[in-house]
Amino acid sequence: MSFRTGSGFDLHRIVPGRKMILGGVDIPYDRGFLGHSDGDVLVHSVCSALLGAAGMKDLGTYFPDTDPKWKNADSLRIILPEVHQMIAKRFSVYNLDITVVMEKPKLAPYIDSIKKNLARTLQLDVNRIAVKATRTEECFLIPPNEAALVLVSLLLREKRTVSRKPDARRSKTK
């Protein structure tokens, strides 16, 4: 059995006038993620890791922010399923390990919903997904509460196509 690792990283500014969508969950907050699509920094990072593990190009190659087709696109329901479909013939997702770095809001109440969304979309057992939230304690290059970044590590399992060739030892008649 062959495995491949992938890592993803994405960073989005937090600005007024946008919804805060994280892992497909609409988190109540007075600001949200800046982005051409819905700005779902977590889903974008997962997509990046999936594409990298599969040896494909970066997310912007397939979903350019210059294409009006992707303007305000729902990342969990449109972009992630398309990326998953791109790799699904050769790979299955074995596990995801996700770290969200942002000061506010607190994400603990939303973690289970994020995991369920990802599990459903990627056809993966929810127990193979870890989503952790942490803060920088205001010791980061970005001023507090102005951005969020997400780091993803994942493992893909390569699907094998088994060709059934007759076994010479079994095909001999006695």
Contacts in CASP RR format, 6 or more apart in sequence:
PFRMAT RR
TARGET T0000
AUTHOR 0000-0000-0000
METHOD contacts of the structure
MODEL  1
MSFRTGSGFDLHRIVPGRKMILGGVDIPYDRGFLGHSDGDVLVHSVCSAL
LGAAGMKDLGTYFPDTDPKWKNADSLRIILPEVHQMIAKRFSVYNLDITV
VMEKPKLAPYIDSIKKNLARTLQLDVNRIAVKATRTEECFLIPPNEAALV
LVSLLLREKRTVSRKPDARRSKTK
1 157 0 8 1.000
1 158 0 8 1.000
1 160 0 8 1.000
2 157 0 8 1.000
2 158 0 8 1.000
2 160 0 8 1.000
3 94 0 8 1.000
3 155 0 8 1.000
3 156 0 8 1.000
3 157 0 8 1.000
3 158 0 8 1.000
4 53 0 8 1.000
4 54 0 8 1.000
4 55 0 8 1.000
4 91 0 8 1.000
4 155 0 8 1.000
4 156 0 8 1.000
4 158 0 8 1.000
5 53 0 8 1.000
5 153 0 8 1.000
5 154 0 8 1.000
5 155 0 8 1.000
5 156 0 8 1.000
6 49 0 8 1.000
6 50 0 8 1.000
6 52 0 8 1.000
6 53 0 8 1.000
6 152 0 8 1.000
6 153 0 8 1.000
6 154 0 8 1.000
6 155 0 8 1.000
6 156 0 8 1.000
7 49 0 8 1.000
7 52 0 8 1.000
7 151 0 8 1.000
7 152 0 8 1.000
7 153 0 8 1.000
7 154 0 8 1.000
8 45 0 8 1.000
8 46 0 8 1.000
8 48 0 8 1.000
8 49 0 8 1.000
8 52 0 8 1.000
8 150 0 8 1.000
8 151 0 8 1.000
8 152 0 8 1.000
8 153 0 8 1.000
9 45 0 8 1.000
9 48 0 8 1.000
9 149 0 8 1.000
9 150 0 8 1.000
9 151 0 8 1.000
9 152 0 8 1.000
10 41 0 8 1.000
10 42 0 8 1.000
10 44 0 8 1.000
10 45 0 8 1.000
10 48 0 8 1.000
10 149 0 8 1.000
10 150 0 8 1.000
11 41 0 8 1.000
11 147 0 8 1.000
11 148 0 8 1.000
11 149 0 8 1.000
11 150 0 8 1.000
12 33 0 8 1.000
12 34 0 8 1.000
12 35 0 8 1.000
12 39 0 8 1.000
12 41 0 8 1.000
12 44 0 8 1.000
12 147 0 8 1.000
12 148 0 8 1.000
12 149 0 8 1.000
13 33 0 8 1.000
13 34 0 8 1.000
13 146 0 8 1.000
13 147 0 8 1.000
14 20 0 8 1.000
14 31 0 8 1.000
14 32 0 8 1.000
14 33 0 8 1.000
14 34 0 8 1.000
14 102 0 8 1.000
14 145 0 8 1.000
14 146 0 8 1.000
14 147 0 8 1.000
14 148 0 8 1.000
15 31 0 8 1.000
15 32 0 8 1.000
15 33 0 8 1.000
15 34 0 8 1.000
16 30 0 8 1.000
16 31 0 8 1.000
16 32 0 8 1.000
17 31 0 8 1.000
17 32 0 8 1.000
18 31 0 8 1.000
18 32 0 8 1.000
18 33 0 8 1.000
18 34 0 8 1.000
18 35 0 8 1.000
18 39 0 8 1.000
19 26 0 8 1.000
19 32 0 8 1.000
19 38 0 8 1.000
20 26 0 8 1.000
20 27 0 8 1.000
20 28 0 8 1.000
20 29 0 8 1.000
20 31 0 8 1.000
20 32 0 8 1.000
20 33 0 8 1.000
20 105 0 8 1.000
21 27 0 8 1.000
21 32 0 8 1.000
21 33 0 8 1.000
21 38 0 8 1.000
21 39 0 8 1.000
21 40 0 8 1.000
21 75 0 8 1.000
21 76 0 8 1.000
22 33 0 8 1.000
22 40 0 8 1.000
22 41 0 8 1.000
22 42 0 8 1.000
22 100 0 8 1.000
22 107 0 8 1.000
22 110 0 8 1.000
22 114 0 8 1.000
22 148 0 8 1.000
23 40 0 8 1.000
23 42 0 8 1.000
23 43 0 8 1.000
23 75 0 8 1.000
23 76 0 8 1.000
23 114 0 8 1.000
23 117 0 8 1.000
23 118 0 8 1.000
24 40 0 8 1.000
24 42 0 8 1.000
24 43 0 8 1.000
24 74 0 8 1.000
24 75 0 8 1.000
24 76 0 8 1.000
24 77 0 8 1.000
24 114 0 8 1.000
24 117 0 8 1.000
25 110 0 8 1.000
25 113 0 8 1.000
25 114 0 8 1.000
25 117 0 8 1.000
27 105 0 8 1.000
27 107 0 8 1.000
27 110 0 8 1.000
28 105 0 8 1.000
29 104 0 8 1.000
29 105 0 8 1.000
33 39 0 8 1.000
33 40 0 8 1.000
33 41 0 8 1.000
33 148 0 8 1.000
35 65 0 8 1.000
36 65 0 8 1.000
36 70 0 8 1.000
36 71 0 8 1.000
37 44 0 8 1.000
37 63 0 8 1.000
37 65 0 8 1.000
37 70 0 8 1.000
37 71 0 8 1.000
37 72 0 8 1.000
37 73 0 8 1.000
37 74 0 8 1.000
37 75 0 8 1.000
37 79 0 8 1.000
38 72 0 8 1.000
38 73 0 8 1.000
38 74 0 8 1.000
38 75 0 8 1.000
39 75 0 8 1.000
40 75 0 8 1.000
40 76 0 8 1.000
41 100 0 8 1.000
41 148 0 8 1.000
41 149 0 8 1.000
41 150 0 8 1.000
42 98 0 8 1.000
42 100 0 8 1.000
42 114 0 8 1.000
42 131 0 8 1.000
42 150 0 8 1.000
43 75 0 8 1.000
43 76 0 8 1.000
43 79 0 8 1.000
43 80 0 8 1.000
44 59 0 8 1.000
44 75 0 8 1.000
44 79 0 8 1.000
44 150 0 8 1.000
45 98 0 8 1.000
45 150 0 8 1.000
45 151 0 8 1.000
45 152 0 8 1.000
46 80 0 8 1.000
46 96 0 8 1.000
46 98 0 8 1.000
46 118 0 8 1.000
46 152 0 8 1.000
46 154 0 8 1.000
47 59 0 8 1.000
47 75 0 8 1.000
47 79 0 8 1.000
47 80 0 8 1.000
47 83 0 8 1.000
48 58 0 8 1.000
48 59 0 8 1.000
48 152 0 8 1.000
49 96 0 8 1.000
49 152 0 8 1.000
49 153 0 8 1.000
49 154 0 8 1.000
50 83 0 8 1.000
50 84 0 8 1.000
50 87 0 8 1.000
50 93 0 8 1.000
50 154 0 8 1.000
50 156 0 8 1.000
51 57 0 8 1.000
51 58 0 8 1.000
51 59 0 8 1.000
51 62 0 8 1.000
51 83 0 8 1.000
51 86 0 8 1.000
51 87 0 8 1.000
53 87 0 8 1.000
53 91 0 8 1.000
53 154 0 8 1.000
53 155 0 8 1.000
53 156 0 8 1.000
54 86 0 8 1.000
54 87 0 8 1.000
54 90 0 8 1.000
54 91 0 8 1.000
54 156 0 8 1.000
56 86 0 8 1.000
56 87 0 8 1.000
59 79 0 8 1.000
59 83 0 8 1.000
62 82 0 8 1.000
62 83 0 8 1.000
62 86 0 8 1.000
63 70 0 8 1.000
63 73 0 8 1.000
63 79 0 8 1.000
63 82 0 8 1.000
64 70 0 8 1.000
70 79 0 8 1.000
73 79 0 8 1.000
76 117 0 8 1.000
76 121 0 8 1.000
77 121 0 8 1.000
80 121 0 8 1.000
80 122 0 8 1.000
81 121 0 8 1.000
84 93 0 8 1.000
84 121 0 8 1.000
84 122 0 8 1.000
84 123 0 8 1.000
87 156 0 8 1.000
89 159 0 8 1.000
90 158 0 8 1.000
90 159 0 8 1.000
91 156 0 8 1.000
91 157 0 8 1.000
91 158 0 8 1.000
91 159 0 8 1.000
92 123 0 8 1.000
92 156 0 8 1.000
92 157 0 8 1.000
92 159 0 8 1.000
93 122 0 8 1.000
93 123 0 8 1.000
93 124 0 8 1.000
93 128 0 8 1.000
93 154 0 8 1.000
93 155 0 8 1.000
93 156 0 8 1.000
93 157 0 8 1.000
94 128 0 8 1.000
94 154 0 8 1.000
94 155 0 8 1.000
94 156 0 8 1.000
94 157 0 8 1.000
95 124 0 8 1.000
95 128 0 8 1.000
95 129 0 8 1.000
95 130 0 8 1.000
95 154 0 8 1.000
95 155 0 8 1.000
96 118 0 8 1.000
96 122 0 8 1.000
96 124 0 8 1.000
96 128 0 8 1.000
96 129 0 8 1.000
96 130 0 8 1.000
96 152 0 8 1.000
96 153 0 8 1.000
96 154 0 8 1.000
97 130 0 8 1.000
97 152 0 8 1.000
97 153 0 8 1.000
97 154 0 8 1.000
98 129 0 8 1.000
98 130 0 8 1.000
98 131 0 8 1.000
98 132 0 8 1.000
98 150 0 8 1.000
98 151 0 8 1.000
98 152 0 8 1.000
99 132 0 8 1.000
99 133 0 8 1.000
99 134 0 8 1.000
99 150 0 8 1.000
99 151 0 8 1.000
99 152 0 8 1.000
100 107 0 8 1.000
100 131 0 8 1.000
100 132 0 8 1.000
100 133 0 8 1.000
100 134 0 8 1.000
100 148 0 8 1.000
100 149 0 8 1.000
100 150 0 8 1.000
101 133 0 8 1.000
101 134 0 8 1.000
101 135 0 8 1.000
101 136 0 8 1.000
101 140 0 8 1.000
101 148 0 8 1.000
101 149 0 8 1.000
101 150 0 8 1.000
101 151 0 8 1.000
102 133 0 8 1.000
102 135 0 8 1.000
102 145 0 8 1.000
102 147 0 8 1.000
102 148 0 8 1.000
102 149 0 8 1.000
103 135 0 8 1.000
103 136 0 8 1.000
103 138 0 8 1.000
103 144 0 8 1.000
103 145 0 8 1.000
104 144 0 8 1.000
104 145 0 8 1.000
106 133 0 8 1.000
107 133 0 8 1.000
108 133 0 8 1.000
111 131 0 8 1.000
111 133 0 8 1.000
114 131 0 8 1.000
115 126 0 8 1.000
115 129 0 8 1.000
115 131 0 8 1.000
116 126 0 8 1.000
118 124 0 8 1.000
118 129 0 8 1.000
118 131 0 8 1.000
119 125 0 8 1.000
119 126 0 8 1.000
119 128 0 8 1.000
119 129 0 8 1.000
136 144 0 8 1.000
138 144 0 8 1.000
END
